[in-house]
Structure formats: structure tokens, C-alpha cells
Amino acid sequence: MRAPVRIPEDRDLSIDFARAFCLPVVVLLHALQMGIGGDPLRAFNALDGFEPLAWATWPLMIMPVFFICGGFASITQWRRLRGHGETGAHYLRVRAVRLAQPVVSVTAAVGLVLGGMLLAGVDTGFVQSFAVRLAEPLWFIPVYLVCTALVPAMSWLHRHAPWPTYLGLAAGAVLVDLLARGLGLPVGALNWIFVWLFAQQLGFGLRDGWFARRSWPVLVAIAVFAYGFIAMLVAVFGYSHDMLDNLNPPSLAIMALALGQVALFALLQPAIRRFVAHRAVLGAVFVFGVYGMVIYLWHTFAMAVVTAAQLAIGLPFPPVLSPAWWATRPLWILAIALVVAACCAVVPRLEARWPAPVERRTPLAAVVVWTVCAVAGVGVFLTLGYVPWTHGVLGWTLVTLSVVALIAGGPGPRAPRARAGEVDAFTATARA
């Protein structure tokens, strides 16, 4: 008889399951969105204007779930660190290294593939359009970094003024949408902060059991209100019915979607906890948890490799959304999955060669500066793509410099080495 699986007391496997469930959905969507065609050949969003997907985004646009689950995990980790006497600077330094460090290797790898395509004589215009498409999924890193940086402050607000915080973030999003959509002012980007902080804050509430204490009719009412609010935005105020259109920058529709999703998740949470307790399910959740960052970041590298191979072999690119295009999507997705699987086997070993962060006190101002530097570096890739190479090198240099500086820490003195049986603060945080 098999021994029961031991789960840490403060670990909620429903959160791990939600992340594991959402990750392949996001990767699959990105793979289907990669359209290549035309004369001359160009890369574009294959699903732009595809109506069946537009309506399917109401249940399948699951990016809010990542921020809700992130809020749950982040406030748990921050409280644990604070309980051990750690500072906000330490928390941010740890999180910034963990989020920015993988970007260094993946952007270098994608850049090498794109460089190889140019050396092989692939049309420069195609490579530029392809590079921009490959960079788009990186948006998650700087936004999540900013939200993470604000966890200590938002945790304090959650503890002392939860409702004013929720309402203030919602009011900020409403004001931004009014100014951007009603008056045409260029302020829409502010909702990258208001909307995703609101979703993160919902994760705080989920962690503290607010949703668990609500009866199922109340949770159903919250979900109905949220989706009804989205319907009103679409029918009355001209918001797009495609949640992907509402994502860049996020709008009130995405904020309402986050509210609806957290209510539905709370409804299903007891059943999810029972389901994930099965050994096979738990194993799948564990795999996605261990390799989640590799899968999310390196699937863009996989698309670059598969496309380069297709060009090298001379395979045609069927017209987007044609029967031939749909018929080849399973092979396209399988090829990407195989490359991602290879990355999962290789990348963690390569990234393990990074030096461990030096255990030393680092001023908050220095951590903030280097975090902003990392955000700016990823921003270069997002706005300018990987090519021309001056832009790609600039973005990569900014991210790499920030990671090296955050690993080095300081200028405070090194902390004493941990004795046998003890675990240093960085290791403890990583395990959290």
C-alpha cells in the first residue's frame, strides 16, 4: 500500500492546480496566435478578428487567475519573511532575481535563432515582424515584477484598510478608462497597475479566507454581477466582446473578469482540493509547478526554432485559418511541445550555473533601482522587438546588469555563512 502524499500545512494545492491548469491554456493560445503568411512573408496575429475565439475568451481568458494566485502566494511568502525579521528590500530582491534571471537566457537564445535566420538569408522584414510577435509574451514579467514590488505596501493596506483599497483600485481603473476611452487621453497604460493590483488584492482576500466564508449563493451572485457588468460594458459602452482586445492595456472588463473568476474559483475550491489530492493529478501539478517558468518563457524560443526549421526545410505556410492551416496546427503544437520538453530538461541545469545570490543586506533604494532597470530592459524587447540588434542588445544588457547587481547585493557586509543544518534566507525564500 502506497504511503500518503505529505503536503505542507500552509500549502494550498488548489492554487498550484489553478496555475498548472492555466499555463498550457496560455501557451496553446500563443501558439495558435502565431500567424505566418503573405507575400512577402510576415508574422501577425492569426486569430485577430476570429469570432469563435472572441466569445471563447469569456471563459478562457485566464490571465487574471495568474495574478489572483500570485497574490495568494506573494502575501503568504511576504508574511513568512516578515515573521523571520526580513525586510521589504530583501523580499523584492529575491523576487526580482527569480523573475528577471530567466529572461537573460531566453532572450539570448531567441536572439541567436533570429540571428541565424538573418545569416541564412531570411527576409529582414519577416524576421522583424516575427521578433515582435515572439517578444509579446514577455509583458507578464515587468507587470508581475511591479505588482510583486508593491506586495509589502499592498499587504499593509490590506490589513488596515481592505475595502478602501479595493474600492480605490477600482475607482482608479474607472477613471483611467473614462479618460482614455472617453477623452482620448494617453493614460490607458496606468491600468496595467490598477487592474492587476486589483486582481492581486483579490488573491490576498482569497488567502485570508474572505471568499471561503461566503455562502455559495453569495459567490454565485458575485460571479453573475461580474459577468453582467462585462456584458453591460460591451452592450452599452462599446467595449470589445473579445477579452484579448481588453487586455492591452487591461480595461474594466478585465477587472470584472478577475472578480468573476475569483468567485467561481472559490466555489470550486473544495472540489479542486479533493481532486488534486490524487497522486496522478498531484504529479502533473508538481511538473507544471517546477517547470512553469521554463514553459512560459521558452515556448517563444520553441516557436522560433520550429519556424526556422520550417523555413530551412522549405515547408509551405498555409493561409491562416484555412482548412490546411487548421489541419497542420496539431503538428505545429506538437513540434513546439517537443522543443519545450527539451528545454525543460536542459534549461534548469544551465540556469543552475548562475551564482547564488550573496547573502547581504541591500538598501531598498538600490533594489528598486535595479528592479526598474530590469523592467526597462524587458520593456525594450516589448516595444522594439529583438531586432534591430542595437535594441535587442540594449534590452538584454539592462536585464543582465540588473540581475548581476541584485545577485551581488550590497553594499552592506556579507551575512555570516549558514552553519550545518541551517538554511540561508535566500534558500528559504526560494523554497517558499
N, C-alpha and C positions, 0 to 999 in steps of 0.2 A: 504494500500500500504506500502510495506516494505521500511524503510529508507535505503539510500545507505550506503554501507560499507565505513567507513573512513580509508584511508591509509595515513600514514605519508609521507610528501612531499619527504623526502630523501630516502624512501624505494622503491627499485625496485623489484616488485613481480616476475619478470621473473627469478631473481636469486634464490628466495625462491622456485619457481616451479622447476627449474633445480635440486636443491638439493633434493627436495621431490620426483622427478621422478627417480633420480639415486639411492637413498637409497634402495628401495626394490629390484632393479636390483642387487645391490651388495650382499644383504642378500640372495637373491634367488640363486645367483651363489655360494656363500659359502656353502649353504645348499646342493646343488647338487654336490659340490666337495667332500663332506664328504663321503668317501667310507669306508665301514667296511666289512671285509670278510677274507677268507683264513683259514688255519688250521696250526698253531694256529691263532686265530683271531687277526687282526691288522687293524689299521686305516691308510688310504692313500688317495691320490687324485684320486677320481673316474673318473674324466674327463681327466686325463693325457693321451695325445695321441688321444683323441676323435676328429676326423677331423671335423665333423659338427660344433662343438663348436669353433674350431680353426679359421675357417673363419668367424664365427659369432662374434668373438671378435673385428673385424674391426669396426663394429658399436656399439657393446655392451660393449667394454672396456671403461668405463666411469669414471675411477679414475681421469684422467686429469680434468674433469669437476669440481670435488670437489675442486681441487687446484685453478682452474680458479675462481670459485665462492668464494672460500676462500680469494683469493687475492682481489677481488672486495669488499668483506665485511671488510677485515682487513684494507685496506688503508682508507676506509670510517671511520672506528672506530678510527684509529690512528689520522687521521686529526681532527676528532671531539675532541678527548682528547687533542691533541696538541693545538687546539684553546682555550681550557679551561686552558691552562698552565700546563698540566700534562707532565710527563717525559717518556722517553723510559722505564725506570725501572718500573714505575707504570703500563704501558701498558703490559709489559712482565709478571709482577707479576700476573696481573688479568688473562691474557690468560693462563698462566701456571697452575693456580689454577683450572680454568674451564676445562682444558683438562686432567689434571692429577688426580684430585679428584675422578671422576667416576671410574678410573682404580682401585682404592683401594678396592672399594666394589665389583666390578665384579670379580676381580682376587681372592678375598677371597671366594666368592660364588662358583666359578668354582672349586677352590681348595677343598672346602668342599664336593662337589659332587664327585670329583675324589677320595678323601679320603674315602668316603662312599663306593665307588666301590671296593677299595682295601680291606676295612674291610669286605666286603661281599664275598671276595674270588675271585674277578675277576683277571684274569691273569695280572701280573705286566707288562709284555711286551706289552700287548694291551693298558693298561692304559697309559704307557709312550708314545706310538705312538699316542694315542688319545689326550693326553695332548699337544703334539707338534702341532697337527692339530688345536686344539682349540686356541692356542696362536697366530697363524699366523695372524689373522686379526688385532692384536694389533699393527702391523707395522705402521699403519696410525698415531698413537698417537705421537711417538717420531719424525717421519719425519715432521708432521704438526707442532709440537712444535718448531722444529729447524727453519722451514720456518717462523713461527709466530715471533720467537725471532728476526729474521732479517728484519721484516717489516719496522721498523723505518729507518734502513740504506738503504734498497732497495727502500723505498719511496723517500729518499733524492736523490738517484741515478736516479730514475725515473723522478724526477722533473728537475734535472740538466743535465743528460746525458742519455736519454731514449734509443736511438739507440745503443750507445756503450755498454749499459748494456745488452740489448737483444743479441747483437752480441757476447759479451764477454761470456755470459752464454752458448750460442750455441757453441762457439768455445771450451769452457771447456768440454762440453759433447762430442764433436767430438774427442778431444784429449784423453779423458778417454777411449772412445770406441776403438780408434786406439791402445792405449797402452794395454788395457785389451784383446781385441779380436785379434789384430794383433801380439802383442809381448807376450801375456800371462801374463802380469804383474798384480799383485793383487790390482788393483786400481779401479775396476768397482764400488765399493761401493760409490765412490765420486759422481757418477751420481744420487744418492739419493738426493744430494744437487743441482747440476747443472740443472737437468731435472725438478725437482719440483719447484725450484725457477723460472725457465723459465715459467712454467705454471702459477705460482702465479703472475709473472710480466705481463703475458697476461691479468690476471684479473685486474691489475692496468690500463692497456690500455683500457679495456672494461669499467671500471669505469669512465675514463676521456673522453669517447665518441669517441676514435680514430676509432674503428670499425664501430660505428654508422654513422660516417661521410663518410665512404667509400660507393661507389655505389654497387648495387648488383652484377654487372659483376666483380668488383674487389674482392668482398668477395668470389664469386664462383671460381675465378682464384686462390685465396689463398688456398681454400679447395682442388681444383684439384692438385695444386702444392704439398700440404702436403701429400695427399694420393698417389700421383705419386711418391713422394720421398720414402714413405714407400715401395711401390712396387719395386722400384729400390734397396733399401736395401735388400729386400727379394730375388730378382732375381739375383742380381749381387754380393752382398757382403755376402750372406749366412745367413742373419738374419732370425729368425723364422717367419713364417707367422702367428703364434699364438701370439697375443698380450700379453697373460698371461705369455708366456715364456720371453717376453721382459720387464716384469715388475719387475723382481727380480734379479739383480738391474735394474732400468729403463734404457733403451737404447735410441739411437737416434730415433728409431721407435716410442717410447712413446712421445718424444719431438715433432716429426712431427704430431703425432696424436693430441696432445694438440693444435697445431696451426690449424689443420683442424677443430677440434671441436669448437674452439672459433669463427672461421669464419662462420661455419654453425649455431652456436647459434646466432650470430649477425644477420644473415639472417632471422632467425625465431623469433627474439626477439619481433618485433612489434605484430606478431600474438599471441605469448605467453602471452604478456601483456593483450591483449583483452580477451584471453581465461581464464586467471586466475582471471579476474575481476568478473566472475560468482560466485555467493555465494557458490555453492556446491564445486566448484573447490578450491576456496579460503579456505573453511573449511578443505578440505583434506590437502592442503598445510600447513595450520596452525597446524594440528595434527602432521604431519611429522616434522615440524619445532620445536614444543615443545618437542616431544619425540625422536628426531633424534638420540641424543647421546645414549639414552637408547636402542633404536632399534639396533643401530650399535654394541654396546658393548655387550649387553645382549643376542643377538641371539646365541652367543657362549655358554653361560650358558644354553640357551634353548636346544641346541643340546646335551649338556652334560646330562640334565635332561631326555630328550626323549630317548637317548641311554641307560641310566641307567635303565629307566623303561622297555625298550625292553629286556634288559638282565635279569631283575628281573622277568618279566613275562615269559621269555623263548621263545619269538618270534624269528623266524629264520631271518638271514640276507641273502637275496637273492644275488646270484652272481652279481657283479657290471656290469651294462649296459645290463643285461639280460632282457627279457620281463617282468619277475616278478619284477625285480628291478625298471624298469620304471613304472610298474603298481602301485607300492607302494609309488612312490615319492609324489603324491598328498597328501597321508595320512601323510607322513613324514613332508612335508612342512606345512600342516595344524596343526599338533601337535606342531611344532616349533612356528608357528604364535600364537597359543593359549597361550603358555608359555610366549612369548614376550609380548602379550597383558596384561597378568597378571603382568609382570614386569613393564610395563608402569603405571599400577595402583598403584604398591607398591613402586618401587624404588625411584621415586621423593620424596615421603613422608619420606623415610628413609634418603635420601641424604640431605633433608632439616634440618635434625638434626645436620649437621655439623655446627660448629660455624661460624658466619660471619667473613670474613677477617677483621683484625684490621686496621682501617684507620690511617696509619702512613707511613712516608717516609722510604723507604728501599733502601740502596745503590745498584746500578746496579750490582756491583761485587757479592753481596750476592744473588741477584735474579738469576744471571747467574749460580752461583754455585749450587743452589737448583734446577734450571731447568735442568742442566746437570745431577744432581743426579736422577731426575725423569726419564730422558731419559735413563740413565744407568739401572735403575730398570726395566723399560719395556723391555730394551734390554736383560736382564737376562731371562725373560719369552720367548722372541723371539728365542734366541739361545739355551736355555737349556730346555725350556718347564716348566710345573708346577712341574713335578717330575723328579728326586728325590727331596724330600721335602726341603732339605737344600738349593737347588737353588730357589725353589718357595718362601720360607721364606725370602731369601736374596732379591729377586726382590720386594716382597711385602713390606718389611721393607724400602728399598730405596725409593720407591714411596711414602709410607705413611709418612716417615720422611720429605721428601721434601715438601709435601702438608702441613703438620703441620707447618713447618718453614715458608712457604710462607704465610699461613694464619696469623701467629703471626706477621710477618713483623719485621721491626726494623733494627738496634737498635735505630732508631730515636724515638722521642717522639710521643705520640698519637696526632692525629689531633683533634681539638675541635669537640664535637658531633654536628651533623646537627640539626638546630632548626626546629620547626614545619614548614612543607611546603617545607623544603629544602631536597635535595637528596644528599647523600654522593657519592664520586667519584666511589666507587666500585659498588653501586647500579646503578648509571648512566651507567657505562660501561656494566653491565650485561644486562640492558635493551636495549643497543645498539645492 
